[in-house]
Amino acid sequence: MSALTDILSTEVSLSRLWAQAPAAWRAFASCWRSELFSLLPESLVAWVGGTAGPVIRLGLETNGVRVEGVSTTGRVSQNGTIAWSDYSVAELDRSLLRIGLKRSDAIVGIVLPEIMFFRRSFGIPVRAYERVHAIAKQELEHRTPFQAESVYLGMVIEPRQKDSQTVTIRQTIVRRELVEEAVRRLDLSLAEISFVAPMGDKDSPASSISLHPEADRQVPFTRRVLWILIVTALITAGLDATLFWRRQEHTITAIEAEIDLVRERALAVRGIEQEITRIRSALVTLENQRASLSSVDVWQETSRVLPDHSWVTDWRFRDGLISMAGFSAAATELVGLFEKSSLFTQANLDAPITFDAVNERERFSLVVRTRADAPSGQP
């Protein structure tokens, strides 16, 4: 009776209950998830949980190597210790085989003493959340004695509290040389090791440090569940669409017939538009030809400019550029004569002047351009 009285007389604060609700919900969800996973096959648990298979933890202790096999549900299936005097890779494989595991089929990690790890935490504003990885690297290099290239870094982002303007980041750091030395003691390659973790934190995956973060493709549990919900929604939507299609079959047929009619009219209109465009383009081309200088215009002007004591033996006109070669009694005067013309500009000799004894004239080679605003001689 006194216990019931104490419960009824206890002051209940709604704000206190609301503050404790997220933690209570997370505990309930974790318990429910653990119980559900214990009833499912491990392969299905691995897919939903986003893991690639069972986990092998190799702990380097004073008396030997502690071997732990962790199932996809997170439970330690078997464990044992191999003395350093008996240790070899072959002995490790035999120990794993006895508990039904292979290194090639599992995620292998090493466990080192807690003293080898350095942990720190810091806060960043919520608005800087998108730059959290760059900020974490800056924090590491500016506020610790470590360089990013000399350590392995693990990072955990704490859930943001309600109405909080900051996000807490927790870092776990271990020196690369310590990890590499431990791998050498195990006679394994660094590529085989997926993570490193401190001793005593096997129930806290957040403390594990991935050695190959760029190759880590694990999909979070929530994302897996989200995909399942999306697929379920798509299947439901497909069934609903099929039923709707059957109910609206006659209406769709009528709409398709109308669409075909509109399409035919649109094609007819498009054909007329294309014909109009073709005629317009032809007219523009014809107008441009009338407005531009013809070869006849350019030849006539060349004949007019050349003095009586000069003649050409080669004359070419293309893209507004005239090149000519011939003989003249005064070849150097030709540049000035062509520059004075209303059709020509940029006249210059493109080869040295030579004297031809047979014709008793100077041999020249001249290039000249037509003016962009030169009037056409065509009507």
C-alpha positions as CSV (number, residue, x, y, z in Angstrom):
1,M,0.0,0.0,0.0
2,S,2.8,2.4,0.8
3,A,4.5,1.7,-2.6
4,L,1.3,2.6,-4.4
5,T,1.0,5.7,-2.3
6,D,4.5,6.7,-3.2
7,I,3.8,6.2,-6.9
8,L,0.6,8.2,-6.8
9,S,2.2,11.0,-4.8
10,T,5.2,11.4,-7.1
11,E,5.3,14.6,-9.0
12,V,5.2,14.0,-12.8
13,S,6.8,16.6,-15.0
14,L,5.7,16.6,-18.6
15,S,8.9,18.4,-19.7
16,R,11.0,15.8,-17.9
17,L,9.1,12.9,-19.5
18,W,9.5,14.6,-22.9
19,A,13.2,15.0,-22.4
20,Q,13.6,11.3,-21.4
21,A,11.3,10.0,-24.3
22,P,14.1,9.8,-27.0
23,A,16.4,7.8,-24.8
24,A,13.6,5.4,-23.8
25,W,12.5,5.0,-27.4
26,R,16.1,4.2,-28.5
27,A,16.4,1.6,-25.7
28,F,13.0,0.0,-26.8
29,A,14.0,0.0,-30.4
30,S,17.4,-1.5,-29.7
31,C,15.8,-4.3,-27.6
32,W,13.1,-5.0,-30.2
33,R,15.7,-5.1,-33.0
34,S,17.9,-7.4,-31.1
35,E,15.0,-9.8,-30.4
36,L,13.9,-9.7,-34.0
37,F,17.4,-10.4,-35.4
38,S,17.7,-13.4,-33.1
39,L,14.7,-15.0,-34.9
40,L,16.0,-14.3,-38.4
41,P,18.6,-16.1,-40.5
42,E,22.1,-14.6,-40.2
43,S,22.3,-13.9,-44.0
44,L,19.2,-11.9,-43.8
45,V,20.4,-10.1,-40.7
46,A,23.6,-9.2,-42.5
47,W,21.8,-7.7,-45.5
48,V,19.3,-5.7,-43.4
49,G,22.0,-4.6,-40.9
50,G,24.4,-3.6,-43.7
51,T,27.3,-5.8,-42.6
52,A,29.4,-7.9,-45.0
53,G,29.5,-11.0,-42.8
54,P,30.7,-12.2,-39.4
55,V,33.5,-10.4,-37.6
56,I,36.9,-11.9,-36.4
57,R,38.6,-9.9,-33.6
58,L,42.2,-10.6,-33.0
59,G,43.3,-9.2,-29.6
60,L,47.0,-8.8,-29.0
61,E,47.6,-9.7,-25.3
62,T,50.7,-10.3,-23.3
63,N,50.4,-14.1,-23.3
64,G,49.1,-14.5,-26.9
65,V,46.5,-13.7,-29.4
66,R,42.8,-13.7,-28.3
67,V,40.5,-14.9,-31.1
68,E,36.9,-13.9,-31.0
69,G,34.2,-14.7,-33.6
70,V,31.3,-12.3,-33.6
71,S,28.1,-13.3,-35.6
72,T,26.2,-10.9,-37.8
73,T,23.7,-10.4,-34.9
74,G,26.5,-9.1,-32.7
75,R,26.9,-12.0,-30.4
76,V,30.3,-13.6,-29.6
77,S,30.0,-17.1,-30.8
78,Q,33.4,-18.5,-29.8
79,N,36.6,-17.2,-28.3
80,G,40.0,-18.6,-27.4
81,T,43.7,-17.7,-27.0
82,I,46.7,-18.8,-29.0
83,A,49.9,-18.6,-27.1
84,W,52.7,-16.6,-28.8
85,S,54.9,-19.6,-28.8
86,D,52.3,-21.6,-30.8
87,Y,51.1,-18.7,-33.0
88,S,51.3,-18.8,-36.8
89,V,48.9,-17.9,-39.6
90,A,48.2,-21.6,-40.2
91,E,47.4,-22.1,-36.5
92,L,45.1,-19.1,-36.6
93,D,43.3,-20.5,-39.6
94,R,42.9,-23.8,-37.9
95,S,41.4,-22.1,-34.8
96,L,39.0,-20.2,-36.9
97,L,38.0,-23.3,-38.8
98,R,37.1,-25.0,-35.6
99,I,34.5,-22.3,-34.9
100,G,33.3,-22.4,-38.5
101,L,34.9,-19.2,-39.7
102,K,37.4,-18.3,-42.5
103,R,39.4,-15.1,-42.8
104,S,38.3,-14.7,-46.4
105,D,34.6,-14.8,-45.5
106,A,34.7,-12.4,-42.5
107,I,35.6,-8.9,-41.5
108,V,39.0,-9.1,-39.7
109,G,40.0,-6.5,-37.1
110,I,42.7,-6.2,-34.4
111,V,42.2,-5.2,-30.8
112,L,44.9,-3.2,-29.1
113,P,45.4,-2.0,-25.5
114,E,43.4,1.1,-24.6
115,I,46.6,3.0,-23.8
116,M,47.5,3.1,-27.5
117,F,44.4,5.2,-28.4
118,F,43.8,8.9,-28.0
119,R,40.3,10.2,-27.7
120,R,38.9,13.7,-27.8
121,S,35.6,15.5,-28.6
122,F,34.7,18.9,-29.8
123,G,31.6,20.7,-31.0
124,I,30.7,22.4,-34.2
125,P,27.8,24.7,-35.2
126,V,24.8,22.9,-36.9
127,R,25.2,25.1,-39.9
128,A,28.7,23.7,-40.5
129,Y,27.5,20.1,-40.4
130,E,28.1,19.6,-44.2
131,R,31.8,20.3,-43.7
132,V,32.2,18.0,-40.7
133,H,34.9,15.8,-42.3
134,A,37.1,18.8,-43.3
135,I,36.6,20.4,-39.9
136,A,37.6,17.1,-38.2
137,K,40.8,17.0,-40.2
138,Q,41.6,20.6,-39.3
139,E,40.9,19.9,-35.6
140,L,43.2,16.9,-35.7
141,E,46.2,18.8,-37.3
142,H,45.8,22.1,-35.4
143,R,44.7,20.9,-31.9
144,T,46.6,17.7,-31.5
145,P,50.3,16.7,-32.0
146,F,49.3,14.3,-34.8
147,Q,49.3,14.6,-38.6
148,A,46.5,13.1,-40.7
149,E,49.0,11.0,-42.7
150,S,50.5,9.4,-39.5
151,V,47.4,8.2,-37.8
152,Y,44.2,6.3,-38.3
153,L,41.2,8.3,-37.4
154,G,37.7,7.2,-36.3
155,M,34.9,9.7,-35.9
156,V,31.4,9.5,-34.4
157,I,28.8,12.2,-34.6
158,E,26.6,12.3,-31.5
159,P,22.8,12.7,-32.0
160,R,21.9,16.4,-31.7
161,Q,19.8,17.3,-28.7
162,K,16.6,19.1,-29.3
163,D,17.0,22.9,-29.8
164,S,20.8,22.5,-29.6
165,Q,22.8,24.7,-32.0
166,T,25.9,22.5,-31.9
167,V,26.8,19.0,-32.8
168,T,29.3,16.9,-30.8
169,I,32.0,15.1,-32.7
170,R,34.0,12.3,-30.9
171,Q,37.3,11.2,-32.4
172,T,39.4,8.1,-31.7
173,I,43.0,8.2,-32.9
174,V,45.7,5.6,-33.1
175,R,49.2,5.9,-34.7
176,R,49.7,4.1,-37.9
177,E,53.1,2.7,-36.8
178,L,51.5,0.9,-33.8
179,V,48.9,-0.7,-36.1
180,E,51.4,-1.7,-38.7
181,E,53.7,-3.2,-36.0
182,A,50.7,-5.2,-34.6
183,V,49.9,-6.5,-38.1
184,R,53.5,-7.6,-38.6
185,R,53.4,-9.5,-35.3
186,L,50.3,-11.4,-36.6
187,D,52.1,-12.1,-39.9
188,L,49.2,-10.7,-41.8
189,S,48.9,-8.1,-44.5
190,L,47.5,-4.7,-43.8
191,A,45.0,-5.1,-46.6
192,E,43.4,-8.0,-44.7
193,I,42.6,-5.9,-41.6
194,S,39.4,-3.9,-41.8
195,F,39.4,-2.1,-38.4
196,V,41.3,-1.6,-35.2
197,A,39.6,-1.2,-31.8
198,P,40.6,-0.7,-28.2
199,M,40.3,-3.5,-25.7
200,G,37.2,-3.4,-23.5
201,D,35.1,-1.7,-26.2
202,K,33.8,-4.7,-28.0
203,D,30.2,-3.6,-27.2
204,S,30.8,-0.1,-28.6
205,P,31.3,-0.2,-32.4
206,A,31.6,3.6,-32.3
207,S,35.1,3.1,-30.9
208,S,36.3,1.0,-33.9
209,I,38.5,2.7,-36.5
210,S,38.2,1.7,-40.1
211,L,41.5,1.2,-41.8
212,H,40.0,1.4,-45.3
213,P,37.3,4.1,-45.1
214,E,37.3,4.6,-48.8
215,A,36.4,1.0,-49.4
216,D,33.8,0.9,-46.7
217,R,30.4,0.4,-48.3
218,Q,28.3,-0.7,-45.4
219,V,24.8,0.6,-45.6
220,P,23.2,1.7,-42.3
221,F,20.3,-0.3,-40.9
222,T,17.9,2.6,-41.3
223,R,18.8,2.9,-45.0
224,R,18.2,-0.8,-45.5
225,V,14.8,-0.4,-43.9
226,L,14.1,2.6,-46.0
227,W,14.8,0.6,-49.2
228,I,12.5,-2.1,-48.0
229,L,9.7,0.5,-47.4
230,I,10.4,2.0,-50.9
231,V,10.2,-1.3,-52.6
232,T,7.0,-2.2,-50.7
233,A,5.5,1.2,-51.7
234,L,6.5,0.7,-55.3
235,I,4.8,-2.8,-55.4
236,T,1.7,-1.4,-53.8
237,A,1.7,1.5,-56.2
238,G,2.1,-0.9,-59.1
239,L,-0.9,-3.0,-58.0
240,D,-2.9,0.1,-57.6
241,A,-1.9,1.4,-61.0
242,T,-2.9,-2.0,-62.6
243,L,-6.4,-1.9,-61.0
244,F,-6.8,1.7,-62.1
245,W,-5.7,0.9,-65.6
246,R,-8.3,-1.8,-65.9
247,R,-11.1,0.5,-64.7
248,Q,-10.0,3.3,-67.1
249,E,-9.3,1.1,-70.1
250,H,-12.0,2.6,-72.4
251,T,-11.1,6.1,-71.4
252,I,-7.4,5.5,-72.2
253,T,-8.3,4.1,-75.6
254,A,-10.3,7.2,-76.5
255,I,-7.5,9.5,-75.3
256,E,-4.9,7.5,-77.4
257,A,-7.1,8.0,-80.5
258,E,-7.3,11.7,-79.9
259,I,-3.6,11.8,-79.3
260,D,-3.0,10.1,-82.6
261,L,-5.2,12.7,-84.4
262,V,-3.4,15.6,-82.7
263,R,0.0,14.0,-83.6
264,E,-0.9,13.8,-87.2
265,R,-2.0,17.5,-87.3
266,A,1.2,18.4,-85.4
267,L,3.3,16.5,-88.0
268,A,1.5,18.4,-90.8
269,V,2.1,21.7,-89.1
270,R,5.8,20.8,-88.5
271,G,6.2,19.9,-92.2
272,I,4.8,23.3,-93.2
273,E,7.2,25.0,-90.8
274,Q,10.1,23.1,-92.1
275,E,9.2,24.1,-95.7
276,I,8.9,27.7,-94.7
277,T,12.3,27.5,-93.0
278,R,13.9,26.0,-96.1
279,I,12.4,28.7,-98.4
280,R,13.5,31.4,-96.0
281,S,17.0,30.0,-95.8
282,A,17.2,29.9,-99.6
283,L,16.1,33.5,-99.8
284,V,18.7,34.6,-97.3
285,T,21.4,32.7,-99.1
286,L,20.4,34.3,-102.4
287,E,20.3,37.8,-100.8
288,N,23.8,37.2,-99.4
289,Q,25.1,36.1,-102.8
290,R,23.6,39.3,-104.3
291,A,25.2,41.5,-101.6
292,S,28.6,39.9,-101.8
293,L,31.3,40.5,-104.3
294,S,31.5,38.1,-107.2
295,S,34.7,36.9,-109.0
296,V,33.7,39.0,-112.0
297,D,33.6,42.2,-109.8
298,V,36.9,41.5,-108.3
299,W,38.5,40.6,-111.7
300,Q,37.2,43.8,-113.3
301,E,38.5,45.9,-110.5
302,T,41.9,44.1,-110.6
303,S,42.1,44.9,-114.4
304,R,41.2,48.5,-113.7
305,V,43.8,49.0,-111.0
306,L,46.7,47.3,-112.8
307,P,48.7,49.9,-114.9
308,D,49.4,49.3,-118.6
309,H,53.0,48.2,-118.0
310,S,51.8,45.4,-115.6
311,W,50.0,42.1,-116.2
312,V,49.3,39.0,-114.2
313,T,50.0,35.4,-115.1
314,D,48.3,33.8,-112.1
315,W,45.1,35.1,-110.3
316,R,43.1,33.4,-107.6
317,F,40.1,34.6,-105.5
318,R,38.7,32.7,-102.5
319,D,37.0,33.7,-99.2
320,G,37.8,37.4,-99.8
321,L,41.5,36.8,-100.4
322,I,43.1,37.5,-103.8
323,S,46.5,36.2,-104.7
324,M,48.2,37.1,-107.9
325,A,51.6,36.9,-109.6
326,G,52.9,38.6,-112.8
327,F,55.2,41.1,-114.2
328,S,55.5,44.9,-113.8
329,A,57.8,47.7,-114.8
330,A,57.3,49.2,-111.2
331,A,56.2,46.3,-108.9
332,T,56.6,48.3,-105.7
333,E,54.0,50.8,-106.8
334,L,51.3,48.1,-107.1
335,V,50.7,48.0,-103.3
336,G,49.7,51.7,-103.2
337,L,47.5,51.4,-106.2
338,F,45.5,48.5,-104.7
339,E,45.2,50.3,-101.4
340,K,43.6,53.2,-103.1
341,S,40.8,51.0,-104.6
342,S,37.4,51.1,-102.9
343,L,37.2,47.3,-103.1
344,F,40.7,46.3,-101.8
345,T,42.6,46.5,-98.6
346,Q,45.6,45.0,-96.8
347,A,47.7,44.7,-100.0
348,N,51.2,43.5,-99.6
349,L,53.9,41.6,-101.4
350,D,54.3,38.1,-100.1
351,A,57.5,37.3,-102.0
352,P,60.7,39.2,-103.0
353,I,60.6,41.1,-106.3
354,T,62.9,39.6,-108.9
355,F,63.9,40.8,-112.3
356,D,63.0,38.7,-115.4
357,A,65.5,39.2,-118.2
358,V,63.2,37.6,-120.8
359,N,60.3,40.0,-120.3
360,E,62.5,42.8,-119.0
361,R,60.1,43.3,-116.2
362,E,60.0,42.8,-112.4
363,R,58.4,39.5,-111.3
364,F,56.0,40.1,-108.3
365,S,53.6,38.1,-106.0
366,L,50.9,40.1,-104.4
367,V,48.1,39.3,-101.9
368,V,45.2,41.6,-101.2
369,R,41.8,41.3,-99.4
370,T,38.4,42.7,-100.4
371,R,36.8,45.2,-98.1
372,A,33.9,44.0,-95.9
373,D,31.9,47.1,-96.9
374,A,32.8,47.0,-100.6
375,P,29.7,47.6,-102.8
376,S,28.7,44.8,-105.1
377,G,28.6,45.3,-108.9
378,Q,25.6,43.0,-109.3
379,P,22.1,44.5,-109.8
